[in-house]
Amino acid sequence: MSTLFKKMKKVIVGMSGGVDSAVTAYLLKAAGFSVTGITLRTWFSAEGEESRCCEIDDARRVAWKIGIPYYAFNCVLAFQDNVTKPFVSEYLQGLTPNPCIVCNRFVKWEKMLYYAKVLKADFVATGHYASVLRLDNGRYTVQQALHAEKDQTYMLYKLTQEQLARTMMPLGKCSKEEVRRIAEEAGLPVANKKDSQEICFVTRGSYGDYIEKETDSAIRPGNFVDEKGTVVGTHKGIIHYTVGQRKGLGLALGYPAYVKRISAAANEIVVGDETSLYHREIICSELNYMSVPGIEEGETLRAHVKIRYHHGGEYASICPEGNGQVRVIFDNPVRVPAPGQSAVFYDENRCVIGGGKITGVL
């Protein structure tokens, strides 16, 4: 760890109840930091089920085992306002949102830094697989994890300079196997706990079931149409479909049909063959920059761009469009850029330049 971090002794660790945050707390204490664990309780169901990101009992057991103070804080209202309500609203608009990205920026980091101030801590730390870097230009960014299969920088691109300046991520160079080995050797009770792969607040059924339960709007059936506008079938409501989806359409068109576009205004889902899913250009808004302060009008930025979490990325040119938007022109067509998802821009050193929300597909 850098000399900068070693000078600052008090650290708040965001503990989800999983093995990654547990090992983060353990490593920081072993390195000589004064560590306090906190869990942000962000969601629970009417039946009392907790979000997979705030399993308080497991986090408390880990803190006891490590021998650190531990607190749980209620952040349910902030999570509703910033995450679950927009999640429902965007699906009703035919978009595919990234709830974890919004949660990181507006809930987790906002609240962790607030409680760090209350508890007089210098830094916050998380178990994300990424590294925080301070560049020669004085700006902070996140660098992709050494082990690409676990990299989580895509979910972190909205963090601000102020947030990054007070953040530690010790697992950036670790593999999952190493983390589990450390946990086992330390006797941490979550060493073999399975990773959560789903949306943390959808604990039963599908995300569509969750939206139907949470919304006052009627979920109406509508038409599947082909690219010429010809009606080819009936869908059960746009919230049950995402761009690129093939399974569950119930269409027999003589070729494999995929969701190409969702029109909330017309309550229609446009379908096409697989070739229709590839695009060369997208428009992004709600931009956030890390390694640079921004892109000047008339400037073209070259970057490696990921359009979803598991996308391998493609090289592209990024050009300002005015009105807080950029046009991303890919060297090669990318498959299924979905409005509502994020495009994240990386440099040649695997560091995040910035990113934005996909609002147009051309």
MIVEX-725867 format. One record per residue (C-alpha): y, z, x. Coordinates in steps of 0.2 Angstrom, whole numbers, plus 5000, padded with zeros to 4 digits. Each point is the difference from the previous one (the first is absolute). Example, Ala and Ser with C-alpha at 12.3 -4.5 7.8 and 13.67 -1.06 7.14 Angstrom:
+------+------+------+
!    v !    w !    u !
+------+------+------+
! 4978 ! 5039 ! 5062 !
! 5017 ! 4997 ! 5006 !
+------+------+------+
END
This chain:
+------+------+------+
!    v !    w !    u !
+------+------+------+
! 5000 ! 5000 ! 5000 !
! 5018 ! 4996 ! 5006 !
! 5011 ! 5013 ! 5008 !
! 5011 ! 4999 ! 4985 !
! 4987 ! 5007 ! 4989 !
! 4995 ! 5013 ! 5012 !
! 5017 ! 5008 ! 5000 !
! 4999 ! 5002 ! 4981 !
! 4988 ! 5013 ! 4996 !
! 5000 ! 5002 ! 4981 !
! 4991 ! 4987 ! 4990 !
! 4996 ! 4998 ! 4981 !
! 4983 ! 4991 ! 4997 !
! 4998 ! 4991 ! 4984 !
! 4982 ! 5005 ! 4995 !
! 4991 ! 4990 ! 4986 !
! 4984 ! 5009 ! 5002 !
! 4992 ! 4986 ! 5009 !
! 4993 ! 4999 ! 5018 !
! 5015 ! 4990 ! 5008 !
! 5013 ! 5012 ! 4996 !
! 4988 ! 5015 ! 5004 !
! 4998 ! 4993 ! 5018 !
! 5018 ! 4996 ! 5001 !
! 5004 ! 5019 ! 4997 !
! 4986 ! 5005 ! 5012 !
! 5006 ! 4989 ! 5014 !
! 5018 ! 5005 ! 4999 !
! 4996 ! 5018 ! 5000 !
! 4988 ! 4997 ! 5015 !
! 5015 ! 4992 ! 5009 !
! 5011 ! 5015 ! 4998 !
! 5010 ! 4997 ! 4985 !
! 5004 ! 5013 ! 4987 !
! 4992 ! 4991 ! 4985 !
! 5002 ! 5003 ! 4981 !
! 4989 ! 4991 ! 4988 !
! 5007 ! 4994 ! 4983 !
! 4993 ! 4991 ! 4985 !
! 5011 ! 4991 ! 4988 !
! 4992 ! 5001 ! 4983 !
! 5005 ! 4983 ! 4993 !
! 4989 ! 4998 ! 4984 !
! 4987 ! 5008 ! 4989 !
! 4992 ! 4993 ! 4984 !
! 5000 ! 5009 ! 4983 !
! 4982 ! 5005 ! 5004 !
! 5006 ! 5008 ! 5016 !
! 4994 ! 4987 ! 5013 !
! 5010 ! 4999 ! 5016 !
! 5007 ! 4985 ! 5009 !
! 4988 ! 4995 ! 5014 !
! 5016 ! 5002 ! 5011 !
! 5002 ! 5019 ! 4996 !
! 4984 ! 5009 ! 5000 !
! 5007 ! 5017 ! 5003 !
! 4984 ! 5010 ! 5001 !
! 4993 ! 4989 ! 5015 !
! 5017 ! 5000 ! 5008 !
! 5001 ! 5019 ! 4999 !
! 4983 ! 5003 ! 5007 !
! 5004 ! 4989 ! 5015 !
! 5016 ! 5009 ! 5003 !
! 4991 ! 5017 ! 5000 !
! 4987 ! 4993 ! 5012 !
! 5013 ! 4994 ! 5012 !
! 5010 ! 5016 ! 4998 !
! 5017 ! 4993 ! 4994 !
! 5012 ! 5004 ! 4986 !
! 4997 ! 4990 ! 4984 !
! 5011 ! 4996 ! 4985 !
! 4997 ! 4989 ! 4985 !
! 5016 ! 4993 ! 4991 !
! 5002 ! 4992 ! 4983 !
! 5007 ! 4983 ! 5001 !
! 4993 ! 4993 ! 4983 !
! 5016 ! 4995 ! 4992 !
! 5006 ! 4991 ! 5016 !
! 4983 ! 4991 ! 5000 !
! 5002 ! 4995 ! 4982 !
! 5018 ! 4993 ! 5002 !
! 4997 ! 4991 ! 5016 !
! 4981 ! 4994 ! 4999 !
! 4991 ! 5001 ! 4984 !
! 5013 ! 4995 ! 4988 !
! 5005 ! 4985 ! 5011 !
! 4982 ! 4996 ! 5002 !
! 4997 ! 4998 ! 4981 !
! 5017 ! 4991 ! 4998 !
! 4996 ! 4987 ! 5013 !
! 4983 ! 4996 ! 4994 !
! 5007 ! 4997 ! 4982 !
! 5012 ! 4988 ! 5009 !
! 4985 ! 4990 ! 5007 !
! 5002 ! 5007 ! 5018 !
! 4988 ! 5008 ! 5012 !
! 5009 ! 5016 ! 5007 !
! 4996 ! 5009 ! 5016 !
! 5001 ! 5019 ! 4994 !
! 4996 ! 5007 ! 5017 !
! 5014 ! 4991 ! 5009 !
! 5013 ! 5007 ! 4987 !
! 4992 ! 5017 ! 5001 !
! 5001 ! 5001 ! 5019 !
! 5019 ! 4996 ! 5000 !
! 5006 ! 5009 ! 4985 !
! 4988 ! 5015 ! 4997 !
! 4990 ! 5005 ! 5015 !
! 5013 ! 4998 ! 5014 !
! 5014 ! 5005 ! 4989 !
! 4991 ! 5016 ! 4995 !
! 4992 ! 5004 ! 5017 !
! 5017 ! 4999 ! 5009 !
! 5008 ! 5011 ! 4986 !
! 4987 ! 5013 ! 5003 !
! 5001 ! 4998 ! 5019 !
! 5018 ! 5005 ! 4998 !
! 4996 ! 5015 ! 4989 !
! 4987 ! 5005 ! 5012 !
! 5011 ! 4997 ! 5015 !
! 4988 ! 4987 ! 5008 !
! 5005 ! 4986 ! 5012 !
! 4987 ! 4987 ! 4995 !
! 4988 ! 4994 ! 4986 !
! 4983 ! 4993 ! 5004 !
! 4987 ! 4990 ! 4991 !
! 4983 ! 4994 ! 5003 !
! 5005 ! 4981 ! 4998 !
! 4992 ! 4988 ! 5012 !
! 5016 ! 4994 ! 5008 !
! 5012 ! 5005 ! 5014 !
! 5018 ! 5004 ! 4999 !
! 5010 ! 4992 ! 5014 !
! 5018 ! 5001 ! 5006 !
! 5006 ! 4983 ! 5007 !
! 5012 ! 4995 ! 5014 !
! 5013 ! 4996 ! 4986 !
! 4999 ! 5018 ! 4994 !
! 4991 ! 4996 ! 4984 !
! 4984 ! 5007 ! 4994 !
! 4985 ! 4990 ! 4993 !
! 4982 ! 5002 ! 4997 !
! 4987 ! 4991 ! 5011 !
! 4983 ! 4994 ! 4993 !
! 4985 ! 5012 ! 5004 !
! 4990 ! 4996 ! 5015 !
! 4985 ! 4997 ! 4989 !
! 5006 ! 4987 ! 4988 !
! 4987 ! 5003 ! 4986 !
! 5008 ! 5017 ! 4997 !
! 5019 ! 4995 ! 5002 !
! 5011 ! 5006 ! 4987 !
! 5017 ! 4994 ! 5005 !
! 5001 ! 4988 ! 4985 !
! 5002 ! 5015 ! 4989 !
! 5013 ! 5008 ! 5011 !
! 5013 ! 4986 ! 5002 !
! 5013 ! 5007 ! 4987 !
! 5002 ! 5016 ! 5011 !
! 5018 ! 5002 ! 5005 !
! 5007 ! 5003 ! 5018 !
! 5004 ! 5018 ! 4995 !
! 4983 ! 5003 ! 4994 !
! 4991 ! 4992 ! 5015 !
! 5011 ! 5010 ! 5013 !
! 4992 ! 5016 ! 4994 !
! 4982 ! 4993 ! 4997 !
! 4984 ! 5002 ! 5011 !
! 4984 ! 4990 ! 4997 !
! 4987 ! 5006 ! 5013 !
! 4986 ! 4989 ! 4994 !
! 5007 ! 4983 ! 5005 !
! 4988 ! 4998 ! 5014 !
! 4985 ! 5008 ! 4992 !
! 4985 ! 4992 ! 4992 !
! 4993 ! 5007 ! 4984 !
! 4984 ! 5005 ! 5009 !
! 5011 ! 5010 ! 5013 !
! 5009 ! 5009 ! 4986 !
! 4984 ! 5005 ! 4992 !
! 4992 ! 5006 ! 5016 !
! 5015 ! 5010 ! 5004 !
! 4999 ! 5008 ! 4983 !
! 4982 ! 5004 ! 5002 !
! 5002 ! 5008 ! 5017 !
! 5014 ! 5010 ! 4993 !
! 4989 ! 5006 ! 4985 !
! 5013 ! 4993 ! 4987 !
! 4992 ! 5000 ! 4983 !
! 5006 ! 4983 ! 4995 !
! 4992 ! 4991 ! 5016 !
! 4988 ! 4989 ! 4989 !
! 5011 ! 4999 ! 4985 !
! 5001 ! 4982 ! 4993 !
! 5016 ! 4990 ! 5001 !
! 5009 ! 4997 ! 4984 !
! 5002 ! 4981 ! 4997 !
! 5007 ! 4999 ! 4983 !
! 5017 ! 5003 ! 4992 !
! 5002 ! 5019 ! 5002 !
! 5005 ! 5003 ! 4982 !
! 4987 ! 4989 ! 4991 !
! 4985 ! 5012 ! 5001 !
! 4991 ! 4993 ! 4985 !
! 4997 ! 4982 ! 4994 !
! 5011 ! 4986 ! 5006 !
! 5019 ! 4999 ! 5003 !
! 5001 ! 4990 ! 4984 !
! 4992 ! 5014 ! 4990 !
! 5013 ! 5012 ! 5009 !
! 5015 ! 4989 ! 4995 !
! 4994 ! 4998 ! 4982 !
! 4999 ! 5019 ! 4999 !
! 5017 ! 5002 ! 5008 !
! 5011 ! 4987 ! 4991 !
! 5007 ! 5000 ! 4982 !
! 5001 ! 4981 ! 5001 !
! 4986 ! 4990 ! 4990 !
! 4988 ! 4991 ! 5012 !
! 4998 ! 4984 ! 4991 !
! 4987 ! 4986 ! 5003 !
! 5007 ! 4983 ! 5005 !
! 4996 ! 4983 ! 5006 !
! 4992 ! 4994 ! 5016 !
! 5008 ! 4983 ! 5004 !
! 4996 ! 4988 ! 5014 !
! 5014 ! 4993 ! 5011 !
! 5004 ! 4987 ! 4987 !
! 5003 ! 5013 ! 4987 !
! 4984 ! 4996 ! 4990 !
! 4993 ! 5016 ! 4992 !
! 4982 ! 5003 ! 5007 !
! 4996 ! 5017 ! 4994 !
! 5006 ! 5017 ! 4995 !
! 5004 ! 5015 ! 5011 !
! 5000 ! 5018 ! 4995 !
! 5017 ! 5005 ! 5006 !
! 5009 ! 4995 ! 5016 !
! 4998 ! 5018 ! 5008 !
! 4982 ! 4997 ! 5002 !
! 5002 ! 4985 ! 5012 !
! 5007 ! 4997 ! 5018 !
! 5005 ! 4985 ! 5009 !
! 4985 ! 4993 ! 5009 !
! 4987 ! 5008 ! 4988 !
! 4984 ! 4990 ! 4996 !
! 4988 ! 5012 ! 4993 !
! 5002 ! 5006 ! 4982 !
! 5010 ! 4985 ! 4993 !
! 4986 ! 4994 ! 4988 !
! 5005 ! 4982 ! 5002 !
! 4988 ! 4985 ! 5001 !
! 5011 ! 4986 ! 5007 !
! 4987 ! 4990 ! 5011 !
! 5008 ! 5007 ! 5016 !
! 5003 ! 5018 ! 5006 !
! 5016 ! 5006 ! 4992 !
! 5012 ! 5012 ! 5008 !
! 5016 ! 5009 ! 4994 !
! 5014 ! 4989 ! 5008 !
! 5015 ! 5008 ! 4991 !
! 5004 ! 5013 ! 4987 !
! 5014 ! 4997 ! 4987 !
! 5005 ! 5016 ! 4992 !
! 5013 ! 4992 ! 4989 !
! 4988 ! 4987 ! 4993 !
! 4985 ! 5013 ! 5000 !
! 4991 ! 4986 ! 5009 !
! 4989 ! 4999 ! 5015 !
! 4999 ! 4984 ! 5010 !
! 4984 ! 4996 ! 5008 !
! 4995 ! 4987 ! 5013 !
! 4987 ! 4996 ! 5013 !
! 5000 ! 5008 ! 5017 !
! 5011 ! 4987 ! 5008 !
! 5014 ! 5005 ! 4988 !
! 5001 ! 5018 ! 5008 !
! 5007 ! 4994 ! 5016 !
! 5019 ! 5000 ! 5004 !
! 5011 ! 4996 ! 5014 !
! 5016 ! 5010 ! 4995 !
! 5004 ! 5016 ! 4992 !
! 5016 ! 5009 ! 4996 !
! 5002 ! 5019 ! 5004 !
! 5013 ! 5012 ! 4994 !
! 5002 ! 5019 ! 5001 !
! 5000 ! 4998 ! 5019 !
! 4998 ! 5014 ! 5013 !
! 5001 ! 4997 ! 5018 !
! 4994 ! 5011 ! 5014 !
! 5000 ! 4993 ! 5018 !
! 5016 ! 4990 ! 4996 !
! 5015 ! 5004 ! 4989 !
! 4998 ! 4984 ! 4990 !
! 5000 ! 4981 ! 5001 !
! 5017 ! 4991 ! 5001 !
! 5005 ! 4986 ! 4989 !
! 4995 ! 4984 ! 5008 !
! 4987 ! 5008 ! 5011 !
! 4981 ! 4997 ! 5000 !
! 4988 ! 5013 ! 5005 !
! 4983 ! 4996 ! 5005 !
! 4986 ! 5013 ! 4996 !
! 4982 ! 5003 ! 4995 !
! 5000 ! 5004 ! 4982 !
! 4988 ! 5009 ! 4989 !
! 5001 ! 4998 ! 4981 !
! 4988 ! 5014 ! 4995 !
! 4991 ! 5014 ! 5008 !
! 4984 ! 4992 ! 5006 !
! 5008 ! 4983 ! 5004 !
! 4998 ! 4995 ! 5018 !
! 5017 ! 4993 ! 5001 !
! 5008 ! 4983 ! 5003 !
! 5014 ! 4994 ! 5011 !
! 5016 ! 4996 ! 4991 !
! 5019 ! 4996 ! 5001 !
! 5011 ! 5012 ! 4990 !
! 5017 ! 4994 ! 4994 !
! 5013 ! 5010 ! 4991 !
! 5004 ! 4993 ! 4982 !
! 5015 ! 5011 ! 4996 !
! 5000 ! 5013 ! 4986 !
! 4989 ! 5011 ! 5010 !
! 4985 ! 4988 ! 5001 !
! 4991 ! 4991 ! 5013 !
! 4989 ! 4984 ! 4999 !
! 4984 ! 5001 ! 5010 !
! 4993 ! 4983 ! 5005 !
! 4982 ! 5001 ! 5007 !
! 4993 ! 4989 ! 5013 !
! 4984 ! 4998 ! 4990 !
! 4998 ! 5003 ! 4981 !
! 4995 ! 5018 ! 4995 !
! 4988 ! 5005 ! 4987 !
! 5006 ! 5009 ! 4984 !
! 5018 ! 5007 ! 5004 !
! 5002 ! 5011 ! 4985 !
! 5017 ! 5004 ! 4992 !
! 5002 ! 5019 ! 5002 !
! 4990 ! 5002 ! 5016 !
! 5009 ! 5001 ! 5016 !
! 5002 ! 4989 ! 5015 !
! 5001 ! 5009 ! 5017 !
! 5007 ! 4992 ! 5016 !
! 4993 ! 5004 ! 5017 !
! 5005 ! 4996 ! 5017 !
! 4990 ! 4994 ! 5015 !
! 4997 ! 5019 ! 5005 !
! 4992 ! 5004 ! 4983 !
! 5016 ! 5009 ! 4995 !
! 5007 ! 4999 ! 4982 !
! 5017 ! 4990 ! 5000 !
! 5002 ! 5004 ! 4982 !
! 4994 ! 4993 ! 4983 !
! 5004 ! 4998 ! 4982 !
! 4993 ! 4998 ! 4982 !
! 4993 ! 4983 ! 4995 !
! 5011 ! 4994 ! 4986 !
! 4997 ! 4981 ! 5000 !
! 4986 ! 4989 ! 5005 !
! 5004 ! 4982 ! 5004 !
+------+------+------+
END
